[in-house]
Structure formats: structure tokens, C-alpha cells
Amino acid sequence: MTIRMNHENELLLNTVRAFIAEEMTPHEDLVDRTGEVPEEVGRRIEARAHELGLYACNLPEDVGGGGLPLTAMHLIEREYGKTSHALHSWAARPTEILLACEGDQRERYLLPAVRGEKRELFALTEPEAGSDAMGMKTNARRDGDDWILNGSKHFISGPCMPDFAIVFAATGEDDTPRGPRKRVTAFLVDIGAPGFDCREGNKSVSYRGYKTYQLSFDDVRLGPGQILGQEGKGFEIAGQWLGMGRIWVGASCCGKAERILDMAADWAAERRQFGQPIGRFQATGFRLADGAMNLRAADLMVADAVARHERGAMEDADAAMVKVFCSEMLGRIADDAVQIHGGMGLMEELPIQRLWRDSRLERIWDGTSEIQRHIVTRSMLRARGA
């Protein structure tokens, strides 16, 4: 692990590890088997997170959050990666985009989210506009001072039924040097608003128990006070924080890869064939060596991106590189771990098959590997005027 360690970080690390061991790890098999986090388990994780100061630890102290620095958040997200997303998501880190709340919005949305009184969804993805966010069909049109919202979203994830959603919708079109471009606005939409239907959607084989929601909007009337930020500036608002989200995916992948690699190394040391531990065979040992080297490289990339962000120098391509490298590193380690375990790697009696399934999602959500490569390529070509 490449995180800068001091006394405070050592205490935090011990706290997070004990929290995971006591409140999350014992429930992993049950959650995977049933596809649900029992309500009492989720609420206990939530309560313990409050007691330990880990709830909303990513948000500033001046709004009631923990105000932890990025190096501390790096440590937390890496450790959380070792357990099920369905469980650690109950120890909420509300999306930083809520810091754009102004006036009454702070009391209505931001502060209740920090206190744990409300949960939000980040609603961007649509059935016909997954990676192509600008292809969204959800739209809002003016009606006097109000807006009328129509459309749908899917694959919107969260641990439990939310209280409101941050919904991105097209509110017009702008002319740009590259041609017409949709003007996208972020809205704060309450669950239960007339015309707004929110229900559980598809069930994923990765991170079972972490729910996806399907949202539909049928002439939902929204007041001017439900715009988050400014009209037409939805992506700009989101972009201020989405990059770090991809960095935290990278950190989480490193944590999960460490857990899987440790399991594979233990198995390779204990499992004997032809009179010796299978780890002594080059075909197995080199898999472990490659995993260790790639994990070290991934950890260094995450640490570098955190340092760049701290000094205000991180760019979209930096976050994209971390996301694609770490998620694909994790995929290779998880696949090699299954191979090292042989048939037992696919048996429900061992957690390797679950971690393997969970790892697969990392290359898809928060922007697919293909989208991340596109961002990196675009950055390289634009610098050359192409």
C-alpha cells in the first residue's frame, strides 16, 4: 500500500479495518446468497458509521461532514474495496455534487444527507444513453417559472430506496464550434413527487444486494428552486467531483485485488500437487508475481492522482487512466485467482467466485474501459490540435 501513513492515518486504518471485520465481513455470504442486505444489518452499519465519524466523512466540516483529507479518503475507499459494495455503501459518503446546493436547498437536501436523514441517487444513465450521456432523452421544458420533466433513467444504484434523486435532463441546445450540443441541467427531485416513479430495477450478479433503480418521469413539475447549480450547467457541476469518483473506484479495486491476491497466495502455498506447493510451479508462481507487480503499479497510480488533485493539477485523463488501469488489473488478478484455485475457485463454498463476479463490474460502471480510453486519447489529440 502506497498511502502516506502517519499516526492519524494508522488510527483511521485500524478503525476502518475493525469496522469492516465486525459489521460487514460476517454478512458477505448471506448478502450474496439472498441478494439483500437485511434492514437491521444496514441500519447497524449506518449507526456505527455515525459513531465512528465515518458517515459523510468525505464532506467538509462546515456542512457537518467529517472533513477528511484526500489521503485519508484514499485509505478508507481502499479498505472498503475489500468487502461488498452492498454493505459498505450503508456507511454513506454522499455525492459531493450536493455541495452545489444553495439557499433552502441546503436544509432540504444537503444537510439531511450529511446527517443521514435522507439518501440520494445520482441519476444520469438511461436505457438508450449509457456511455453516450449527451444522447440522453430525458428532458425538461419551461412552463412559466417551473419546469416539466419527462423521461427515464436506469442502472441508478444505491443501498436502499432513496429520498430524492439528482436527475440530469436536457433543457435545450447550444451552438458550439463542434456543432449543436445539448444543454444539460441537474434537478433535485423528491421521491413521491407526482409523476415520478422510482422502483427497483434489474438485479446484477456483481455486488448482489446493492440495488439498481429504474426512474421514470411523466410531466413532473419542478419549481425553479429544484435546479442544482445553474440551468445548462449540469455537467460542469458534476465534473467538479466526478473525477475523484473514478479515483476512488481505482482505490477500491486495489483493496479488492489485495484481498484476492492474498487468498491466491495462501492457496498456492498450501495446496500441494506432485509433492510440492503449487506456487512453486512457474505457471502458478508467475501469476502471483505479475499480480503483485500490477497491484503495486495500480496503487502508485492512485496515489499519484490523489497528489495531483491535492495540488489542483489533476485532469480528466488522469482519472481515466486510473479507472481503466486499476479495474483491468483487478480483473486479471481475480481471473488468475480462480485459475490458481482450479475447480474450487468456482465453488460457492469459497469466496473467490463471489469476488471474481464482483470484480467484473468495475470495468463497466463509472464509465466503461472503452470510455476511459477515449478520454485519454481525446486528451492526447486535442493537445495536438486534432
C-alpha positions in Angstrom: 0.0 0.0 0.0 1.4 3.4 -1.0 -0.7 5.7 1.1 1.3 8.1 3.2 1.0 6.8 6.8 1.2 9.0 9.9 -0.2 8.4 13.4 -3.7 9.7 12.4 -3.9 7.5 9.3 -2.7 4.5 11.3 -5.5 5.0 13.8 -8.0 5.6 11.0 -6.9 2.4 9.2 -7.3 0.3 12.4 -10.7 1.8 12.9 -11.9 1.1 9.4 -10.5 -2.5 9.4 -12.2 -3.3 12.7 -15.5 -1.7 11.4 -15.3 -3.9 8.3 -14.4 -7.1 10.3 -17.2 -6.6 12.9 -20.1 -5.1 10.8 -19.6 -6.2 7.2 -17.4 -9.3 6.6 -19.7 -11.6 8.7 -22.6 -10.8 6.4 -21.0 -11.1 3.0 -22.1 -14.7 2.3 -25.7 -14.1 3.4 -26.0 -10.9 1.3 -24.6 -12.7 -1.8 -26.8 -15.7 -1.3 -30.0 -13.8 -0.7 -29.3 -10.7 -2.8 -30.4 -8.5 0.0 -28.8 -6.6 2.9 -31.1 -7.2 5.9 -32.6 -3.9 7.0 -31.3 -4.4 10.5 -27.7 -5.0 9.2 -27.7 -2.0 7.0 -29.1 0.3 9.8 -26.4 -1.0 12.2 -23.7 -0.3 9.7 -25.2 3.2 9.3 -25.4 3.8 13.0 -21.8 2.5 13.6 -20.5 4.8 10.8 -22.1 7.7 12.6 -20.5 6.7 15.9 -17.1 6.3 14.3 -17.2 9.5 12.4 -17.2 7.7 9.1 -20.6 8.7 7.9 -20.3 11.6 5.3 -16.6 11.7 6.2 -15.9 12.9 2.6 -17.8 16.2 3.0 -16.4 19.4 4.7 -16.8 20.1 8.4 -18.6 23.3 7.7 -21.6 21.3 6.5 -21.3 18.7 9.2 -19.2 16.2 7.4 -16.0 14.6 8.6 -13.8 16.8 6.5 -11.2 14.1 6.0 -8.3 15.0 3.6 -7.9 13.1 0.3 -5.1 10.9 1.7 -7.5 9.7 4.4 -10.3 9.1 2.0 -7.9 7.1 -0.2 -7.2 4.8 2.7 -10.9 4.4 3.5 -12.0 3.7 0.0 -9.2 1.2 -0.5 -10.2 -0.7 2.6 -13.9 -0.6 1.7 -12.9 -2.3 -1.6 -12.1 -5.5 0.3 -15.7 -6.1 1.2 -19.1 -6.0 -0.5 -20.2 -2.7 -2.0 -23.7 -3.6 -0.9 -22.5 -3.4 2.7 -20.0 -0.6 2.8 -22.4 1.7 0.9 -24.5 1.9 4.1 -21.7 3.8 5.6 -22.6 6.6 3.2 -20.3 9.1 1.5 -22.9 11.5 -0.1 -22.0 12.7 -3.5 -20.0 15.9 -3.4 -22.2 17.4 -6.1 -24.6 18.3 -3.3 -22.2 20.9 -2.2 -23.6 23.0 -5.0 -26.8 23.3 -3.0 -27.7 26.9 -2.3 -30.2 28.7 0.0 -33.1 26.5 1.0 -31.6 23.6 -0.8 -29.0 23.2 1.9 -31.7 22.5 4.6 -33.8 20.5 2.2 -31.2 18.2 0.6 -27.5 18.7 1.6 -27.7 18.8 5.4 -30.2 16.0 5.8 -27.9 13.8 3.5 -24.9 14.7 5.8 -26.9 13.8 8.9 -28.2 10.5 7.4 -31.8 11.7 7.4 -32.0 11.5 3.6 -30.4 9.4 0.9 -29.8 10.5 -2.7 -29.4 8.8 -6.1 -27.2 10.2 -8.9 -29.4 9.7 -11.9 -27.6 10.1 -15.3 -27.6 6.7 -17.2 -30.5 6.0 -19.5 -31.7 2.8 -21.3 -30.6 4.3 -24.7 -27.8 6.5 -23.5 -25.4 4.6 -21.3 -21.9 5.7 -22.2 -23.3 8.4 -24.5 -24.5 10.8 -21.9 -25.2 13.5 -24.5 -27.6 11.1 -26.1 -30.0 11.4 -23.2 -33.7 11.7 -24.0 -34.8 12.8 -20.5 -35.8 16.4 -20.9 -37.3 19.4 -19.0 -39.2 22.2 -20.6 -40.1 25.6 -19.1 -43.7 26.2 -18.0 -43.7 29.7 -16.6 -41.2 29.7 -13.7 -41.5 25.9 -13.4 -40.0 23.0 -15.4 -41.8 19.9 -16.7 -39.6 16.8 -16.5 -40.1 13.7 -18.7 -38.1 10.7 -19.5 -36.4 7.7 -17.7 -33.2 6.5 -16.1 -31.9 3.1 -15.3 -29.0 1.3 -13.6 -29.2 4.1 -10.9 -27.6 2.4 -7.9 -27.9 2.8 -4.1 -28.2 0.6 -1.0 -31.8 1.4 -0.2 -34.8 3.3 -1.5 -33.7 6.9 -1.7 -35.4 10.1 -0.6 -34.5 12.2 -3.6 -32.6 12.0 -6.9 -30.2 14.3 -8.7 -31.6 14.0 -12.2 -29.8 15.2 -15.3 -32.0 16.3 -18.2 -31.7 18.2 -21.4 -33.1 21.7 -21.2 -32.2 23.0 -24.7 -29.4 23.1 -27.2 -26.4 25.3 -27.6 -24.3 26.1 -30.8 -20.7 25.3 -30.3 -17.6 25.2 -32.5 -18.1 21.5 -32.7 -21.8 21.8 -33.7 -25.1 21.7 -31.7 -24.7 20.4 -28.2 -27.4 19.6 -25.6 -27.7 21.9 -22.7 -27.9 19.7 -19.6 -29.3 20.7 -16.2 -29.2 18.9 -12.9 -32.5 18.9 -10.9 -33.3 17.8 -7.3 -36.4 15.6 -7.5 -38.2 14.2 -4.4 -39.4 10.7 -4.3 -43.1 10.8 -4.2 -43.4 13.8 -6.4 -46.5 13.5 -8.7 -45.5 11.7 -11.9 -42.1 10.4 -10.5 -41.9 6.7 -10.2 -38.9 5.1 -8.6 -38.7 1.3 -8.3 -36.1 -1.5 -8.0 -34.7 -2.4 -11.4 -32.5 -5.2 -12.8 -30.6 -7.4 -10.4 -26.8 -7.7 -11.0 -24.7 -10.8 -10.4 -22.0 -8.4 -9.2 -22.3 -6.9 -5.7 -25.6 -8.7 -5.0 -27.6 -6.8 -2.5 -26.5 -3.4 -4.0 -29.7 -2.3 -5.7 -30.3 -0.6 -9.0 -33.3 1.6 -9.5 -35.4 2.5 -12.5 -36.7 6.0 -12.6 -39.5 7.4 -14.8 -40.8 10.9 -15.1 -44.2 11.8 -16.5 -44.8 15.5 -16.5 -43.1 16.0 -13.2 -43.5 19.7 -12.2 -40.4 21.2 -10.6 -40.0 24.7 -9.2 -37.0 26.9 -10.0 -35.6 26.1 -6.6 -35.1 22.5 -7.7 -32.3 23.3 -10.1 -28.9 22.3 -8.7 -26.4 24.9 -9.8 -27.4 26.8 -12.9 -29.6 25.9 -15.8 -27.5 24.3 -18.5 -24.5 23.7 -16.2 -25.3 20.2 -15.1 -22.2 18.5 -16.5 -20.0 21.4 -15.3 -21.3 20.9 -11.8 -20.9 17.2 -11.9 -17.5 17.4 -13.5 -16.0 19.1 -10.4 -16.4 15.9 -8.4 -16.8 13.0 -10.9 -13.0 12.7 -11.4 -12.4 11.8 -7.8 -15.2 9.3 -8.0 -13.2 7.4 -10.6 -10.1 7.7 -8.5 -12.0 6.1 -5.6 -13.1 3.3 -7.9 -9.4 2.7 -8.6 -8.6 2.7 -4.9 -11.4 0.2 -4.2 -10.1 -2.0 -7.0 -6.6 -2.0 -5.3 -8.1 -3.1 -2.0 -10.1 -5.9 -3.5 -7.1 -7.0 -5.6 -5.0 -7.2 -2.4 -7.6 -9.4 -0.7 -7.9 -11.7 -3.7 -4.1 -11.9 -4.2 -3.6 -12.8 -0.6 -6.1 -15.6 -0.9 -4.5 -16.9 -4.1 -1.0 -16.8 -2.4 -2.3 -18.7 0.6 -3.8 -21.3 -1.6 -0.7 -21.6 -3.7 1.4 -22.1 -0.6 -0.9 -24.7 1.0 -2.3 -26.7 -2.0 0.2 -29.5 -2.9 0.4 -31.4 -6.2 3.2 -33.6 -7.4 4.8 -33.5 -4.0 5.2 -29.7 -3.6 3.1 -26.5 -3.2 1.6 -25.5 -6.5 3.1 -22.0 -6.0 6.5 -23.5 -6.8 5.4 -24.3 -10.3 6.3 -21.4 -12.6 2.8 -21.3 -14.2 1.3 -20.5 -10.8 4.1 -18.5 -9.3 4.4 -16.1 -12.2 0.7 -15.4 -11.9 1.3 -14.3 -8.3 4.3 -12.3 -9.3 2.5 -10.5 -12.1 -0.4 -9.8 -9.8 1.9 -8.3 -7.1 3.7 -6.0 -9.7 0.5 -4.8 -11.3 -1.1 -4.1 -7.9 1.9 -2.1 -6.9 1.7 -0.1 -10.1 -2.0 0.5 -9.6 -1.5 1.7 -6.1 1.1 4.1 -7.3 -1.2 5.5 -10.0 -4.0 6.1 -7.4 -1.5 7.8 -5.0 -0.2 10.0 -7.9 -3.7 11.1 -8.9 -4.6 12.0 -5.3 -1.4 14.1 -5.1 -2.3 15.8 -8.4 -5.7 16.6 -7.2 -4.3 18.0 -3.9 -2.2 20.5 -5.8 -5.0 21.3 -8.3 -3.3 19.6 -11.3 -5.5 16.5 -11.9 -7.1 16.3 -15.4 -9.8 14.1 -16.8 -7.2 11.9 -18.4 -5.5 11.3 -15.1 -8.7 9.9 -13.6 -9.5 7.9 -16.7 -6.1 6.3 -16.6 -6.5 5.3 -13.0 -10.0 3.9 -13.6 -9.2 1.7 -16.6 -5.8 0.5 -15.3 -7.0 -0.4 -11.8 -10.2 -2.1 -12.9 -8.4 -4.1 -15.5 -5.6 -5.0 -13.1 -8.3 -6.3 -10.7 -9.9 -8.3 -13.4 -6.7 -10.1 -14.3 -5.9 -10.9 -10.6 -9.4 -12.2 -10.0 -9.3 -14.4 -13.1 -5.8 -15.7 -12.2 -7.0 -16.4 -8.6 -9.8 -18.6 -10.0 -7.3 -20.4 -12.2 -4.9 -21.0 -9.2 -7.8 -22.4 -7.1 -8.8 -24.7 -10.0 -12.3 -26.1 -9.7 -12.6 -24.9 -6.1 -12.4 -21.3 -7.5 -15.9 -21.7 -8.9 -17.5 -23.4 -5.9 -19.8 -21.4 -3.7 -18.0 -22.7 -0.6 -15.1 -20.4 -1.3 -15.4 -16.5 -1.6 -13.2 -16.4 -4.7 -16.1 -16.9 -7.1 -18.0 -14.0 -5.5 -15.0 -11.7 -5.6 -14.5 -12.7 -9.2 -18.1 -11.8 -10.1 -17.9 -8.5 -8.1 -14.7 -7.5 -9.8 -16.2 -7.7 -13.3 -18.5 -4.7 -12.7 -15.6 -2.4 -12.1 -14.8 -2.2 -15.8 -18.3 -1.0 -16.6 -19.7 1.4 -14.0 -18.5 5.0 -13.6 -17.5 4.9 -17.2 -16.5 1.7 -19.2 -12.9 0.9 -20.0 -13.7 2.0 -23.6 -14.9 5.4 -22.5 -11.8 5.9 -20.3 -9.5 5.1 -23.2 -11.5 7.6 -25.3 -10.9 10.3 -22.7 -7.2 9.6 -22.6 -7.0 9.6 -26.4 -9.0 12.8 -26.7 -6.7 14.5 -24.3 -3.6 13.5 -26.3 -5.1 14.5 -29.6 -6.6 17.8 -28.5 -3.2 18.9 -27.2 -2.0 18.4 -30.8 -4.9 20.3 -32.3 -6.7 17.2 -33.6 
